[in-house]
Amino acid sequence: MSFAKNLRGQILNEIAVGTFDYARHFPDSSRALASDQPPTSAPTVQQALAAWLKSKEPEVAHSSLNEYDRVIRRVLNPAFAGLTLAALDRSKVKGLVSSMSGVSVKRINAVLLPLRGMIADAIEDGWLTEDPTSELRIQRAKVADDIPDPFTPAELTALDNAFPVPGMVAFWAWTGLRPSELIDLDWRGVNLPKRTISVSSAFVRGQSKATKTRAGNRVVTLLPPAFDALQKHDQHQAGRVWLNPNTMGAWSSTRPIVELWSTTCTRAGVRYRPPKHLRHTYASMMLSAGENVMWVAGQLGHADWSVTAKKYARWMPSAAPEAGAKALAIWSANGQQQ
């Protein structure tokens, strides 16, 4: 125990004075072997992040690894350029978070994920004595794009007529698929006789991959507008259902849809909202019409129905103009009885 305590004190002192050599102290560490950088007297944040990323290669999916690499190259390395691990403190991390003004909490946490992973390894190996991200509370108002803003029935009709792929908007709005699920939908997953589609994959970062959760792997009911959209669609009965009209091939990502969407909204005379609000529209239409929230959650691929109720139970007068009449009748009856 005294040896370990003395070694720890020696390492901390070397880090402080800038003479620490990680490979000398931990020659058998996987992170030391993973790093492509030669041993240095004072490890930098950039070197530690590179070693952490290398160590994750056999553990995580290719798409996740690419996302970590993108965050490290574009955000973390520039933010902590030239900074040693010994100099990484809470104020530096807070400065990074403050620089991401207008970014959603979800995105900020995604950026911090590689940093936190690297810090955990650094503490385990004796590079750091405390976690500068601990007790970090990220509270940010919702970004406008994250707040559900459903389309009205009239807007949906106008958008479906204006979008260059016939029926795609109507199908999207009446199935509530995620954008990545929509572009990965294959004709093999379509069952027209039963009026259902099977959702088991999503196209993310250039790859078709299984849905993230068990709830995401689901069978979605084709309501009449969605069924009609497929019936009118050019049925190749092989490969992807919805194709990019500019290439007549599969969508390479959701970005081309976003690029087409702005023009579509203008042509349709509809106030712009990102296309992901078609999913919000589906959920809001179902809930405001009185559909069971657990059924809606299942259709959306939510594991927890309370998430569905909290996020999507918004008022849509155009979808349910008679809503509230039953409650009013009950209250009126009770008042008369008194």
C-alpha positions as CSV (number, residue, x, y, z in Angstrom):
1,M,0.0,0.0,0.0
2,S,2.8,2.4,0.9
3,F,4.5,1.6,-2.4
4,A,1.4,2.5,-4.4
5,K,0.9,5.7,-2.4
6,N,4.5,6.7,-3.0
7,L,4.2,5.8,-6.7
8,R,1.1,7.9,-7.0
9,G,2.8,10.9,-5.3
10,Q,5.8,10.5,-7.7
11,I,3.5,10.5,-10.8
12,L,1.6,13.5,-9.6
13,N,4.8,15.4,-9.0
14,E,6.1,14.5,-12.4
15,I,2.9,15.6,-14.1
16,A,3.1,18.9,-12.2
17,V,6.7,19.7,-13.2
18,G,6.2,18.3,-16.8
19,T,8.5,15.3,-16.7
20,F,5.9,12.5,-16.6
21,D,6.4,9.6,-19.0
22,Y,3.3,7.5,-19.2
23,A,4.9,4.6,-21.1
24,R,7.7,4.3,-18.5
25,H,5.3,3.9,-15.6
26,F,2.6,1.8,-17.4
27,P,4.4,-0.1,-20.2
28,D,1.7,-2.8,-20.4
29,S,-1.2,-0.4,-20.5
30,S,-3.5,-0.9,-23.5
31,R,-3.8,2.8,-23.8
32,A,0.0,3.2,-23.9
33,L,0.2,0.6,-26.6
34,A,-2.8,2.1,-28.5
35,S,-1.4,5.5,-28.8
36,D,0.4,6.3,-32.0
37,Q,2.2,9.2,-30.3
38,P,5.7,8.7,-29.0
39,P,6.0,8.9,-25.2
40,T,6.2,12.5,-24.0
41,S,7.0,14.1,-20.7
42,A,3.7,15.8,-20.3
43,P,0.7,14.1,-22.0
44,T,-1.7,16.5,-23.7
45,V,-5.4,16.3,-23.9
46,Q,-5.1,15.6,-27.6
47,Q,-2.8,12.7,-27.1
48,A,-5.0,11.2,-24.4
49,L,-8.1,11.6,-26.6
50,A,-6.3,9.8,-29.4
51,A,-5.3,6.9,-27.1
52,W,-8.9,6.7,-25.8
53,L,-10.3,6.5,-29.3
54,K,-7.8,3.9,-30.3
55,S,-8.7,1.7,-27.3
56,K,-12.4,1.9,-28.3
57,E,-12.0,0.5,-31.7
58,P,-12.7,-3.1,-30.7
59,E,-15.6,-2.1,-28.4
60,V,-18.0,0.1,-30.3
61,A,-19.8,0.2,-33.6
62,H,-18.2,1.7,-36.6
63,S,-20.7,4.5,-36.8
64,S,-20.2,5.4,-33.1
65,L,-16.4,5.4,-33.6
66,N,-16.7,7.7,-36.5
67,E,-18.9,10.1,-34.5
68,Y,-16.4,10.1,-31.6
69,D,-13.6,10.8,-34.1
70,R,-15.6,13.7,-35.6
71,V,-16.3,15.2,-32.2
72,I,-12.6,14.9,-31.2
73,R,-11.3,16.4,-34.4
74,R,-13.8,19.2,-34.9
75,V,-14.6,20.2,-31.3
76,L,-12.4,18.8,-28.5
77,N,-8.9,19.1,-30.1
78,P,-9.4,22.7,-31.2
79,A,-10.9,23.6,-27.8
80,F,-8.0,22.1,-25.8
81,A,-5.1,22.6,-28.3
82,G,-1.8,22.3,-26.6
83,L,-3.3,21.8,-23.2
84,T,-1.7,19.2,-20.9
85,L,-3.9,16.9,-18.8
86,A,-2.5,18.5,-15.7
87,A,-4.0,21.8,-16.8
88,L,-7.4,20.4,-17.7
89,D,-9.7,21.8,-15.0
90,R,-13.4,22.5,-14.5
91,S,-13.0,26.1,-15.8
92,K,-11.7,24.8,-19.1
93,V,-14.6,22.4,-19.5
94,K,-17.1,25.1,-18.6
95,G,-15.5,27.3,-21.2
96,L,-16.1,24.6,-23.8
97,V,-19.8,24.2,-22.8
98,S,-20.3,28.0,-22.8
99,S,-18.9,28.2,-26.4
100,M,-21.7,25.9,-27.6
101,S,-24.4,28.6,-27.3
102,G,-27.7,27.5,-28.9
103,V,-26.8,23.9,-29.0
104,S,-29.2,21.3,-27.5
105,V,-28.3,19.6,-24.2
106,K,-28.4,16.2,-26.1
107,R,-25.7,17.5,-28.5
108,I,-23.6,18.9,-25.7
109,N,-23.6,15.6,-23.9
110,A,-22.6,13.8,-27.1
111,V,-19.6,16.2,-27.4
112,L,-18.7,15.5,-23.7
113,L,-18.9,11.8,-24.0
114,P,-15.4,11.2,-25.5
115,L,-14.0,13.7,-23.1
116,R,-15.5,12.0,-20.1
117,G,-14.4,8.6,-21.3
118,M,-10.8,9.9,-21.7
119,I,-10.9,11.5,-18.2
120,A,-12.1,8.3,-16.6
121,D,-9.1,6.4,-18.1
122,A,-6.8,9.2,-17.1
123,I,-7.9,9.0,-13.5
124,E,-7.7,5.2,-13.5
125,D,-4.1,5.4,-14.8
126,G,-3.0,8.2,-12.5
127,W,-2.9,11.1,-15.0
128,L,-5.6,13.0,-13.2
129,T,-6.6,13.1,-9.5
130,E,-10.2,14.3,-10.1
131,D,-12.8,14.6,-12.8
132,P,-13.2,18.2,-14.1
133,T,-16.6,17.2,-15.5
134,S,-18.0,16.0,-12.2
135,E,-20.9,18.0,-10.9
136,L,-21.2,19.7,-14.2
137,R,-24.9,20.7,-14.7
138,I,-26.0,21.4,-18.2
139,Q,-29.3,23.3,-18.3
140,R,-30.3,24.8,-21.6
141,A,-33.6,25.9,-22.9
142,K,-34.9,23.7,-25.7
143,V,-33.7,24.6,-29.2
144,A,-36.7,25.7,-31.2
145,D,-36.3,22.7,-33.7
146,D,-36.6,20.3,-30.8
147,I,-40.1,21.6,-29.7
148,P,-42.8,19.7,-31.6
149,D,-44.5,22.0,-34.1
150,P,-46.9,19.8,-36.1
151,F,-48.2,20.4,-39.6
152,T,-51.9,20.9,-40.2
153,P,-53.8,18.6,-42.5
154,A,-53.9,21.3,-45.2
155,E,-50.2,21.8,-44.9
156,L,-49.5,18.1,-45.2
157,T,-51.5,18.0,-48.5
158,A,-49.7,21.0,-49.9
159,L,-46.3,19.5,-48.9
160,D,-47.1,16.1,-50.3
161,N,-48.0,17.7,-53.7
162,A,-44.9,19.8,-53.7
163,F,-42.3,17.2,-52.7
164,P,-40.6,15.6,-55.7
165,V,-41.2,12.0,-54.5
166,P,-45.0,11.3,-54.8
167,G,-46.6,10.0,-51.6
168,M,-43.4,10.2,-49.5
169,V,-44.6,13.0,-47.3
170,A,-48.0,11.5,-46.7
171,F,-46.4,8.2,-45.8
172,W,-44.0,9.8,-43.4
173,A,-46.6,11.8,-41.7
174,W,-48.9,8.8,-41.2
175,T,-46.3,6.3,-40.0
176,G,-44.2,8.6,-37.8
177,L,-40.9,6.9,-38.8
178,R,-37.6,8.4,-37.9
179,P,-35.8,10.0,-40.9
180,S,-33.1,7.3,-40.8
181,E,-35.7,4.6,-40.6
182,L,-37.7,6.0,-43.5
183,I,-34.8,6.0,-46.0
184,D,-33.7,2.5,-44.9
185,L,-37.2,1.0,-45.4
186,D,-37.0,-2.0,-47.8
187,W,-39.8,-3.5,-49.8
188,R,-39.2,-6.8,-48.0
189,G,-40.5,-5.1,-44.8
190,V,-43.7,-4.1,-46.4
191,N,-46.8,-6.3,-46.0
192,L,-49.6,-4.8,-48.1
193,P,-52.1,-7.6,-47.4
194,K,-51.8,-7.1,-43.7
195,R,-51.3,-3.3,-44.1
196,T,-48.1,-3.2,-41.9
197,I,-44.4,-2.5,-42.3
198,S,-41.6,-4.0,-40.3
199,V,-39.0,-1.5,-38.9
200,S,-35.8,-3.2,-37.9
201,S,-33.0,-0.9,-39.2
202,A,-32.0,2.6,-39.8
203,F,-29.5,4.2,-42.2
204,V,-26.9,6.1,-40.1
205,R,-23.5,7.4,-41.0
206,G,-23.5,5.6,-44.4
207,Q,-24.5,2.3,-42.9
208,S,-27.7,0.3,-42.5
209,K,-27.7,-0.8,-38.9
210,A,-30.2,-2.4,-36.5
211,T,-32.4,-0.2,-34.4
212,K,-30.8,0.9,-31.2
213,T,-33.4,-0.5,-28.8
214,R,-35.8,-3.5,-28.7
215,A,-38.7,-1.1,-28.9
216,G,-37.3,0.3,-32.1
217,N,-37.7,-3.0,-33.7
218,R,-41.4,-2.9,-34.4
219,V,-44.3,-3.5,-36.7
220,V,-46.1,-0.3,-37.7
221,T,-49.7,-0.2,-38.8
222,L,-50.4,1.3,-42.2
223,L,-53.3,3.7,-41.7
224,P,-55.3,4.5,-44.8
225,P,-53.3,7.6,-45.9
226,A,-50.0,5.7,-45.5
227,F,-51.4,2.6,-47.3
228,D,-52.8,4.8,-50.1
229,A,-49.4,6.5,-50.5
230,L,-47.7,3.1,-51.0
231,Q,-50.4,1.9,-53.4
232,K,-49.8,4.9,-55.6
233,H,-46.0,4.7,-55.3
234,D,-44.0,3.1,-58.0
235,Q,-43.6,-0.4,-56.5
236,H,-40.3,-1.8,-57.4
237,Q,-40.9,-4.6,-54.9
238,A,-37.2,-4.9,-54.4
239,G,-34.7,-2.7,-52.6
240,R,-35.5,0.6,-50.8
241,V,-39.0,1.9,-50.9
242,W,-38.2,5.6,-51.2
243,L,-35.5,6.7,-53.6
244,N,-33.7,10.0,-54.1
245,P,-35.3,11.7,-57.1
246,N,-32.0,13.3,-58.2
247,T,-30.1,10.0,-58.4
248,M,-33.0,7.5,-58.6
249,G,-31.0,5.4,-56.1
250,A,-31.1,4.9,-52.4
251,W,-30.7,8.0,-50.2
252,S,-27.1,8.3,-49.1
253,S,-28.2,10.1,-45.9
254,T,-31.0,12.3,-44.6
255,R,-29.2,15.5,-45.6
256,P,-30.5,15.5,-49.2
257,I,-34.0,15.4,-47.8
258,V,-33.4,18.4,-45.6
259,E,-31.9,20.2,-48.6
260,L,-35.1,19.5,-50.7
261,W,-37.4,20.3,-47.8
262,S,-36.7,24.1,-47.8
263,T,-37.6,24.4,-51.4
264,T,-40.7,22.2,-50.9
265,C,-42.0,24.4,-48.1
266,T,-41.6,27.5,-50.2
267,R,-43.3,25.9,-53.2
268,A,-46.1,24.7,-51.0
269,G,-46.5,28.0,-49.2
270,V,-46.0,26.4,-45.8
271,R,-44.1,27.9,-42.9
272,Y,-40.8,26.1,-42.7
273,R,-40.2,23.5,-40.0
274,P,-37.6,20.7,-40.4
275,P,-38.9,17.5,-41.9
276,K,-38.6,15.6,-38.6
277,H,-41.7,17.5,-37.5
278,L,-43.6,15.0,-39.7
279,R,-43.0,12.5,-37.0
280,H,-44.2,15.0,-34.4
281,T,-47.3,15.5,-36.5
282,Y,-48.1,11.8,-36.5
283,A,-47.8,11.5,-32.7
284,S,-49.8,14.6,-32.1
285,M,-52.6,13.5,-34.5
286,M,-52.8,10.1,-32.9
287,L,-52.9,11.4,-29.3
288,S,-55.2,14.3,-29.9
289,A,-57.6,12.0,-31.6
290,G,-57.7,9.8,-28.5
291,E,-55.6,6.9,-29.5
292,N,-54.1,4.9,-26.6
293,V,-50.7,6.5,-25.7
294,M,-49.1,3.1,-25.2
295,W,-50.1,2.1,-28.7
296,V,-48.7,5.4,-30.1
297,A,-45.5,4.8,-28.2
298,G,-45.2,1.4,-29.7
299,Q,-45.8,2.7,-33.2
300,L,-43.1,5.4,-32.6
301,G,-40.6,2.9,-31.2
302,H,-40.5,4.4,-27.7
303,A,-39.7,2.0,-24.9
304,D,-41.4,4.3,-22.3
305,W,-44.9,5.5,-23.1
306,S,-44.5,8.4,-20.6
307,V,-41.8,9.9,-23.0
308,T,-44.5,9.9,-25.7
309,A,-47.1,11.6,-23.5
310,K,-44.7,14.2,-22.2
311,K,-43.2,15.2,-25.6
312,Y,-46.1,14.8,-28.0
313,A,-49.4,15.3,-26.2
314,R,-50.0,18.8,-27.7
315,W,-53.2,20.5,-28.7
316,M,-54.3,20.3,-32.3
317,P,-57.7,21.9,-32.8
318,S,-57.7,21.1,-36.6
319,A,-57.3,17.4,-35.8
320,A,-59.9,17.2,-33.1
321,P,-62.3,20.2,-33.1
322,E,-64.7,18.4,-30.8
323,A,-62.1,17.7,-28.1
324,G,-63.2,18.7,-24.7
325,A,-66.9,18.2,-25.4
326,K,-67.1,15.0,-23.3
327,A,-65.4,16.6,-20.3
328,L,-67.7,19.6,-20.6
329,A,-70.8,17.3,-20.7
330,I,-69.7,15.5,-17.6
331,W,-69.0,18.7,-15.7
332,S,-72.2,20.2,-16.8
333,A,-74.2,17.1,-15.7
334,N,-72.5,17.2,-12.3
335,G,-73.3,20.9,-11.9
336,Q,-77.0,20.2,-12.7
337,Q,-77.2,17.4,-10.1
338,Q,-75.9,19.7,-7.4
